[in-house]
Amino acid sequence: MNRLHPLSAVSMALQRGLTGFSIPVLLTGLGSGVLGIDSDALLLLVPIGLVAGIGYGLAYYYRFTYGVTADTFDVTSGVLSQRSREIPYGRIQNVDVAQGVLQRVLGLAVVSIETAGGGETEATLRFVSEAEANRLQRDIRRRTAAVKQRRREADSAEAETGAGTGTDTGTDSEPSPDEAARADDTPDSASESGRTPSADRTREETQPARTRRQRLFALEPRELLLYSLSSFRPAAAAGLLFIFAFASGPILDFLVAVAQPFGGPADLDSGSVGSYGILTLISMINGIAVTYVLNAGYTFIAYYGFQLGRADEDFVYERGLFQRYSGSIPADKIQAVTITDNPLQRLLGYAGLWVETAGYGPESSGGSQSAVPLADTARIRRFAENLTGVEPPQFRRPPTLARRRYLVRYSIVAAVIVAIAFGLAQVYTLERWYLAAVVFAAVPPAAHLKYVHLGYFVGEDHLVIRTGFWNRRTTVIPYYRIQTVSTQRSVFQRRLGLASLAVDTASSRTFSWGTPTIYDIDLEDARAVHETSREHLQVALRKRARDDVGLSVDFT
């Protein structure tokens, strides 16, 4: 078993020591100010907490061990209660390596091991040397590929045996991956070549990883700049709120000063309803501008130097300016492929390609699931076709009755906005409240744009779903990846004879990445797509079991 890098002991001791130091300080302030306890007595706990925290951090370092075995990656941790984990290679999905600026200077890295069981990290090594991180990444990836290969060979042999005999006697079947791994280490199998099991194991542990790497895509500086300026991430809005929480006073003074030349209030304590309205409008404009700048900077830093490559049967990526990430995307775990674009990107002829893997979705903290952040639209479509084998889709739109539904829906929203303006006019001195009715002018184009960007395609091997205007997504789902297909109907859809069809896969969903859904199609069409998808699913599963078809890692 191996230990973490010695500098990891320093980091853990400092972190735990700071925690042990801060808790008595917090208790001192709380006890003297609220409970009336003598602060001098509590201050005696500060050095005790500091020493206890440092000791706990050092103990955690010495109790933390990891090792690469023949069948599992083992991790042991815990001070008061020790926890031992054996992670089978067959369950490992990603081995991600992250390096901050200081860590890169010191030659350290954080290794995170993700499994297909969910979005949480199964094991984290904080910290190991950069060379050790690369070795673990290569070694675990090689062993994972070997397990997959043994499984495929066992399934193929079992299928051939079953086809040849018509029965399964259980005597001549291919051993399971675990049995095959143990059989390789038995004295009989080793003695045939004159080698001992220990010699075989030593050779397996020390031989270099025979990984064939090939670069598939690199984000050029022009594409990186365009991607930074044309994309939006919710984290940017969170960054704005964080800045406002720590500097609300200066920010409010700045906004008042900017709004004054346009009729804003002289200060926050005095002003009319109109001046406060101008201040609100100026604040929104400034907030949008600052959020846009934060978003562009965050995206540029996060995707600087993005490269996508192939390593055996996995996609591997690298990205990041200050915080450098590298990880893998197993091709056999990909559930769906999504082409994304927004109005600006469509205008310039660009799009992005994202993948969803089993266990977590495209915005998981486990690592970037962006196969190609941004490239020419024709190139992205070619990537998606080569990756999945999908034929060029001929989209079908919902019936025009759906567009009328959107027109009514957005009209109700516009009416609510006008009603709010009218209500404010009754309470405050709000002149020309009726100008809010201008929002009705946006209702027809909004309903039309939502309608024309909806579509679906039922292919021979894939179901393709397109939704969205501001962030349009075209999702390609192989039939053999479908988990459930459910028909959904609201009260209004039942009155109009419409239905929506939700297609779920094994990937996790986030707030902004929901389940792919075919919206507002005729009920009979929804039932037909449902039945067709179920039939294609059974055919695809039989074909996949027979031919071992899947996604291609040579997608460029």
C-alpha positions in Angstrom: 0.0 0.0 0.0 1.2 3.5 -0.8 0.9 6.8 1.1 0.1 10.2 -0.2 2.8 12.8 -1.0 4.6 14.1 2.2 3.4 17.6 1.4 -0.1 16.2 1.8 0.7 15.7 5.5 1.6 19.4 5.8 -1.6 20.4 4.0 -3.8 18.2 6.2 -2.0 19.4 9.4 -2.5 23.1 8.4 -6.2 22.6 7.5 -7.1 20.6 10.6 -5.0 23.0 12.8 -6.9 26.0 11.4 -10.2 24.3 12.2 -9.0 23.4 15.7 -7.9 27.0 16.2 -11.0 28.6 14.9 -13.6 26.6 16.9 -12.3 27.8 20.3 -12.0 31.4 19.0 -15.7 31.2 17.9 -16.7 29.7 21.2 -14.8 32.5 23.0 -16.7 35.2 21.2 -20.0 33.4 21.6 -19.4 32.6 25.3 -18.3 36.1 26.4 -20.8 38.1 24.3 -24.0 35.9 24.6 -23.5 33.5 27.5 -21.4 35.7 29.8 -18.7 33.1 30.3 -15.2 34.3 31.2 -13.3 34.6 27.9 -9.9 34.0 29.5 -10.9 30.4 30.4 -12.1 29.8 26.9 -8.9 31.3 25.4 -7.0 28.4 27.0 -8.7 26.1 24.5 -7.2 27.9 21.5 -3.7 26.3 21.7 -5.2 23.0 22.7 -7.5 23.1 19.6 -4.6 24.0 17.4 -2.4 21.2 18.6 -5.3 18.7 18.4 -6.1 19.7 14.9 -2.5 19.4 13.7 -2.3 16.0 15.4 -5.5 14.8 13.8 -4.3 15.9 10.3 -1.0 14.1 10.7 -2.8 11.0 12.0 -5.2 11.1 9.0 -2.2 11.2 6.7 -0.5 8.2 8.2 -3.8 6.2 8.3 -4.6 7.0 4.6 -3.2 4.4 2.2 -4.0 3.3 -1.3 -2.9 0.6 -3.7 -3.4 -0.9 -7.1 -4.2 -4.6 -7.0 -5.0 -7.2 -9.7 -8.8 -6.7 -9.4 -9.5 -3.6 -7.4 -8.2 -0.2 -6.4 -8.0 -0.2 -2.6 -8.3 2.8 -0.3 -8.0 2.8 3.5 -8.7 6.0 5.5 -10.0 7.2 8.9 -8.5 8.0 12.3 -11.0 7.0 14.9 -13.0 4.8 12.6 -11.0 3.2 9.8 -12.8 2.6 6.4 -11.5 0.3 3.7 -12.8 0.4 0.2 -12.2 -2.0 -2.7 -13.2 -0.4 -6.0 -13.5 -3.0 -8.8 -12.0 -1.8 -12.1 -15.2 -2.8 -13.9 -17.0 -0.1 -12.0 -14.5 2.7 -12.5 -15.7 5.2 -15.0 -13.3 8.2 -14.8 -9.9 8.9 -13.3 -9.6 12.7 -13.2 -6.5 14.6 -12.3 -6.7 18.3 -11.2 -3.9 20.7 -10.5 -4.1 24.2 -9.2 -1.5 26.9 -9.7 0.4 26.2 -6.5 0.1 22.4 -7.0 1.6 22.7 -10.5 4.5 24.7 -9.0 5.0 22.0 -6.4 4.5 19.1 -8.8 1.4 17.8 -7.0 -2.0 16.7 -8.2 -5.4 15.6 -6.9 -6.7 12.3 -8.3 -10.4 11.7 -8.2 -11.9 8.2 -9.0 -15.5 8.2 -10.3 -17.6 5.2 -10.7 -20.9 4.5 -12.5 -22.8 4.4 -9.2 -23.6 8.1 -9.1 -22.3 11.7 -9.3 -20.2 11.5 -6.1 -16.5 10.9 -6.1 -15.7 7.3 -5.0 -12.2 8.1 -3.8 -10.0 11.2 -3.8 -6.2 11.2 -3.4 -5.1 14.7 -2.1 -2.2 15.0 -2.9 0.2 12.7 -4.9 3.1 13.7 -7.2 2.3 14.6 -10.8 4.2 11.5 -12.0 2.3 9.3 -9.6 -1.0 10.8 -10.7 -0.2 10.1 -14.4 0.9 6.6 -13.5 -2.3 5.8 -11.7 -4.4 7.3 -14.5 -2.7 5.2 -17.1 -2.6 2.0 -15.0 -6.2 2.1 -13.8 -7.4 2.9 -17.4 -5.4 -0.1 -18.7 -6.8 -2.4 -16.1 -10.3 -1.2 -16.7 -9.9 -1.8 -20.4 -8.6 -5.3 -19.7 -11.7 -6.1 -17.6 -14.0 -4.9 -20.3 -12.1 -6.9 -22.9 -12.4 -10.1 -20.8 -16.1 -9.5 -20.4 -16.6 -9.1 -24.1 -14.6 -12.3 -24.8 -16.6 -14.2 -22.1 -19.9 -13.0 -23.6 -18.8 -13.8 -27.1 -17.6 -17.3 -26.0 -20.9 -17.9 -24.1 -22.9 -16.8 -27.1 -21.0 -19.1 -29.5 -21.3 -22.0 -27.0 -25.0 -21.4 -26.7 -25.4 -21.2 -30.5 -23.4 -24.3 -31.1 -25.0 -26.6 -28.5 -28.4 -25.0 -27.9 -28.0 -25.6 -24.2 -25.8 -24.3 -21.4 -24.2 -27.3 -19.6 -22.0 -25.1 -17.4 -18.9 -27.2 -18.0 -17.2 -25.6 -21.0 -18.4 -22.0 -20.6 -15.9 -19.0 -20.5 -14.9 -18.1 -17.0 -16.0 -14.8 -15.5 -13.6 -11.8 -15.4 -12.8 -12.5 -11.8 -12.3 -16.2 -12.4 -10.1 -15.4 -15.4 -8.0 -13.1 -13.3 -7.6 -15.7 -10.6 -6.9 -18.4 -13.1 -4.0 -16.4 -14.5 -2.3 -16.4 -11.1 -2.7 -20.2 -10.4 0.5 -22.3 -10.3 -0.7 -24.5 -13.1 -1.1 -21.7 -15.6 2.1 -20.1 -14.6 4.2 -23.3 -14.6 3.4 -23.9 -18.3 5.7 -21.1 -19.2 8.1 -21.6 -16.3 7.1 -18.5 -14.4 5.9 -18.2 -10.9 2.6 -16.3 -10.0 4.6 -13.7 -8.1 6.8 -13.1 -11.1 3.8 -12.7 -13.3 2.2 -10.2 -10.9 5.4 -8.3 -10.6 5.8 -8.1 -14.3 2.1 -6.9 -14.6 2.6 -4.3 -12.0 5.8 -2.9 -13.4 5.4 -3.1 -17.2 4.6 0.3 -18.9 1.1 1.0 -20.0 0.6 0.2 -23.6 -1.8 3.0 -24.3 -2.4 4.2 -27.8 -3.1 8.0 -27.6 -4.4 10.0 -30.5 -5.4 13.7 -30.5 -8.9 14.2 -31.9 -9.6 17.9 -31.3 -7.9 21.0 -29.9 -9.7 24.3 -29.1 -8.0 27.0 -31.1 -7.5 30.5 -29.6 -10.1 32.0 -31.9 -12.7 29.3 -30.9 -11.9 29.7 -27.2 -12.4 33.5 -27.4 -15.7 33.0 -29.3 -16.8 30.3 -26.9 -16.1 32.6 -23.9 -18.0 35.5 -25.4 -21.0 33.5 -26.7 -21.8 31.2 -23.8 -23.4 31.6 -20.4 -23.0 29.6 -17.2 -25.0 29.9 -14.0 -21.8 30.1 -12.0 -21.3 33.6 -13.3 -24.5 34.8 -11.7 -23.4 33.1 -8.4 -20.1 35.0 -8.7 -22.0 38.3 -9.0 -24.0 37.5 -5.8 -20.8 36.6 -4.0 -19.2 39.9 -4.9 -22.3 41.9 -3.9 -22.4 40.1 -0.5 -18.9 41.3 0.4 -19.1 44.8 -1.1 -22.7 45.7 -1.1 -22.1 49.3 0.3 -19.6 50.5 -2.4 -21.6 48.8 -5.1 -24.9 50.5 -4.1 -23.1 53.9 -3.9 -21.7 53.3 -7.4 -25.1 52.4 -8.8 -26.7 55.5 -7.3 -23.9 57.7 -8.8 -24.4 56.1 -12.2 -28.2 56.5 -12.2 -28.3 60.1 -11.1 -27.5 61.6 -14.6 -30.5 59.6 -16.0 -32.9 60.8 -13.3 -32.1 58.4 -10.5 -32.4 59.3 -6.8 -29.8 61.4 -5.0 -29.5 58.7 -2.4 -31.3 55.6 -1.3 -33.2 57.3 1.5 -35.0 59.9 -0.7 -36.5 59.7 -4.2 -39.7 59.2 -6.1 -41.0 56.0 -7.5 -39.8 57.0 -11.0 -36.3 57.6 -9.8 -36.2 54.3 -8.0 -37.4 52.7 -11.2 -34.5 54.3 -13.1 -32.1 53.1 -10.5 -33.5 49.5 -10.8 -33.1 49.6 -14.6 -29.5 50.9 -14.3 -28.7 48.3 -11.7 -30.0 45.5 -14.0 -28.0 46.8 -16.9 -24.8 46.9 -14.8 -25.6 43.5 -13.3 -26.0 42.0 -16.8 -22.7 43.6 -18.0 -20.7 42.4 -15.0 -22.2 38.9 -15.2 -21.3 38.7 -18.8 -17.7 39.7 -18.1 -17.5 37.2 -15.2 -18.9 34.5 -17.5 -16.5 35.2 -20.3 -13.5 35.2 -17.9 -14.6 32.0 -16.1 -15.2 30.2 -19.4 -11.8 31.3 -20.8 -10.0 30.2 -17.7 -11.9 26.9 -17.5 -11.5 25.8 -21.1 -8.0 27.2 -21.9 -5.9 24.7 -23.7 -8.8 22.2 -24.2 -7.8 19.1 -26.0 -9.7 15.9 -26.6 -7.9 12.7 -27.5 -8.3 8.9 -27.6 -6.7 6.4 -25.3 -7.6 2.9 -26.2 -11.4 2.7 -25.8 -11.8 6.0 -23.9 -11.9 9.7 -24.7 -9.4 11.7 -22.7 -9.4 15.5 -22.2 -7.3 18.2 -20.7 -8.4 21.8 -20.0 -7.9 24.7 -17.6 -5.5 27.7 -17.2 -5.0 28.0 -13.5 -6.8 24.8 -12.4 -5.7 22.1 -14.8 -8.0 19.2 -15.3 -7.4 15.9 -17.2 -9.8 13.0 -17.2 -11.5 10.4 -19.4 -14.9 9.8 -20.9 -15.5 6.0 -21.4 -17.1 5.5 -24.8 -19.1 2.5 -23.6 -20.7 4.6 -20.8 -22.0 7.4 -23.1 -25.8 7.5 -23.0 -26.6 10.4 -25.3 -24.8 13.0 -27.5 -26.1 16.6 -27.6 -25.4 19.4 -30.1 -25.8 22.8 -28.4 -25.9 26.3 -29.8 -27.4 29.7 -29.0 -28.6 32.5 -31.3 -25.2 34.1 -31.5 -23.4 30.9 -32.2 -26.0 29.9 -34.8 -25.5 33.3 -36.4 -21.8 32.8 -36.6 -22.1 29.2 -37.7 -20.8 27.4 -34.6 -22.0 24.8 -32.2 -20.8 22.5 -29.4 -20.9 18.8 -28.7 -21.6 17.4 -25.3 -22.0 13.8 -24.0 -23.9 12.3 -21.1 -22.4 9.3 -19.4 -23.9 6.8 -17.0 -23.8 8.0 -13.4 -23.8 11.7 -13.9 -24.8 14.3 -16.4 -22.9 16.9 -18.5 -22.7 19.5 -15.8 -21.4 17.2 -13.0 -18.6 18.3 -10.8 -16.8 15.1 -11.6 -15.3 16.6 -14.8 -16.1 18.2 -18.0 -18.4 16.2 -20.3 -17.8 18.6 -23.2 -16.4 16.6 -26.1 -16.1 19.7 -28.3 -16.8 23.0 -26.6 -17.1 24.9 -29.9 -16.4 24.3 -33.6 -17.9 24.9 -37.0 -21.5 23.6 -37.1 -20.9 21.4 -40.1 -17.9 19.9 -38.3 -19.9 19.3 -35.1 -22.7 17.5 -37.1 -20.0 15.4 -38.8 -18.6 14.6 -35.3 -22.0 13.5 -34.0 -22.7 11.4 -37.0 -19.3 9.6 -36.9 -19.5 9.2 -33.1 -23.0 7.7 -33.0 -23.6 6.5 -36.5 -26.8 8.4 -36.7 -28.2 9.2 -40.2 -28.9 12.9 -41.0 -32.2 13.6 -39.2 -35.3 14.7 -41.1 -37.1 16.5 -38.2 -40.9 16.5 -37.8 -42.4 19.4 -36.0 -45.4 19.4 -33.6 -48.8 20.3 -35.2 -49.5 24.0 -35.6 -52.0 23.7 -32.7 -48.9 23.7 -30.5 -47.9 27.1 -31.7 -51.4 28.5 -30.8 -50.9 27.0 -27.3 -47.6 28.9 -26.9 -49.3 32.1 -28.2 -51.9 31.8 -25.5 -49.3 30.9 -22.8 -47.1 33.9 -23.5 -50.1 36.2 -23.8 -51.1 35.2 -20.3 -47.6 36.0 -19.1 -47.7 39.5 -20.8 -51.1 40.1 -19.2 -49.7 39.3 -15.8 -46.9 41.9 -16.4 -49.4 44.6 -17.3 -51.6 43.7 -14.3 -48.5 44.1 -12.0 -47.7 47.5 -13.5 -51.4 48.6 -13.1 -51.3 47.4 -9.4 -48.2 49.4 -8.7 -49.8 52.5 -10.3 -52.7 52.2 -7.8 -50.3 52.2 -4.8 -47.5 54.5 -6.0 -47.3 57.4 -8.3 -46.5 55.4 -11.5 -47.3 57.4 -14.6 -47.8 55.8 -18.0 -48.1 52.3 -16.5 -49.9 51.3 -19.7 -46.5 51.3 -21.5 -46.0 47.9 -20.0 -48.4 46.6 -22.7 -45.5 46.8 -25.2 -44.6 43.2 -24.0 -47.5 42.0 -26.1 -45.5 42.8 -29.2 -43.0 40.1 -28.2 -45.7 37.4 -27.8 -46.1 36.3 -31.5 -42.4 36.1 -32.3 -41.7 34.3 -29.0 -44.4 31.7 -29.7 -43.2 31.2 -33.3 -39.5 30.8 -32.4 -40.3 28.3 -29.7 -42.4 26.3 -32.2 -40.0 26.3 -35.1 -37.1 25.0 -33.0 -38.9 21.9 -31.8 -38.5 18.7 -33.7 -38.0 15.0 -33.4 -36.7 12.2 -35.7 -37.4 8.5 -35.3 -34.4 6.7 -37.0 -33.5 3.1 -37.4 -31.0 3.0 -34.5 -31.4 6.5 -32.8 -34.1 8.8 -31.6 -33.2 12.5 -32.1 -34.9 15.3 -30.2 -34.5 19.1 -30.7 -35.7 21.7 -28.3 -35.0 25.3 -27.2 -34.3 28.7 -28.9 -31.9 30.5 -26.5 -30.0 27.3 -25.8 -31.0 24.9 -28.5 -30.2 21.2 -27.9 -30.3 18.4 -30.4 -29.9 15.2 -28.5 -29.1 11.9 -30.2 -30.1 8.8 -28.1 -29.3 5.3 -29.3 -32.2 3.0 -28.7 -30.2 0.6 -26.6 -29.5 3.4 -24.1 -33.2 4.1 -23.5 -34.3 3.3 -19.9 -38.0 4.5 -20.0 -40.3 6.3 -22.4 -43.2 8.0 -20.7 -46.2 9.9 -22.1 -47.1 13.1 -20.2 -50.3 15.1 -20.6 -51.3 18.2 -18.7 -54.9 19.5 -18.4 -54.4 21.9 -21.3 -52.8 19.2 -23.5 -55.7 16.8 -22.9 -58.1 19.5 -24.1 -56.1 20.0 -27.3 -55.4 16.3 -27.9 -51.6 16.8 -27.4 -49.0 14.9 -25.4 -45.3 15.1 -24.6 -42.9 12.1 -24.7 -40.1 12.0 -22.1 -37.1 9.7 -23.0 -34.9 8.8 -20.0 -31.5 7.3 -20.0 -29.1 6.2 -17.3 -27.4 9.6 -17.0 -28.1 11.8 -14.1 -29.9 15.1 -14.7 -29.3 18.6 -13.4 -31.5 21.6 -13.0 -30.5 23.0 -16.5 -30.2 19.6 -18.2 -33.6 17.9 -17.9 -34.8 14.7 -19.5 -35.0 14.9 -23.3 -38.6 15.4 -24.2 -40.7 15.6 -27.4 -43.1 18.4 -26.7 -46.7 18.9 -27.8 -47.2 16.3 -30.5 -50.5 14.7 -31.4 -51.5 12.0 -29.0 -51.6 9.4 -31.7 -48.1 10.4 -32.9 -46.9 10.1 -29.3 -48.3 6.6 -28.9 -46.7 5.6 -32.3 -43.3 7.0 -31.3 -43.6 5.3 -27.9 -44.4 1.9 -29.6 -41.8 2.3 -32.3 -39.1 3.2 -29.7 -39.9 0.1 -27.7 -39.7 -2.1 -30.8 -36.4 -0.5 -31.9 -35.1 -0.9 -28.3 -35.6 -4.7 -28.4 -34.0 -4.9 -31.9 -31.1 -2.8 -30.9 -30.4 -4.8 -27.7 -30.4 -8.0 -29.7 -28.1 -6.5 -32.3 -25.8 -5.1 -29.7 -25.5 -8.4 -27.9 -24.8 -10.2 -31.2 -22.4 -7.7 -32.9 -21.1 -5.7 -29.9 -21.9 -2.4 -31.6 -21.4 0.8 -29.8 -20.0 4.3 -30.1 -16.8 4.9 -32.1 -13.9 6.6 -30.4 -12.5 7.5 -33.9 -15.3 10.0 -34.4 -13.2 12.7 -36.1 
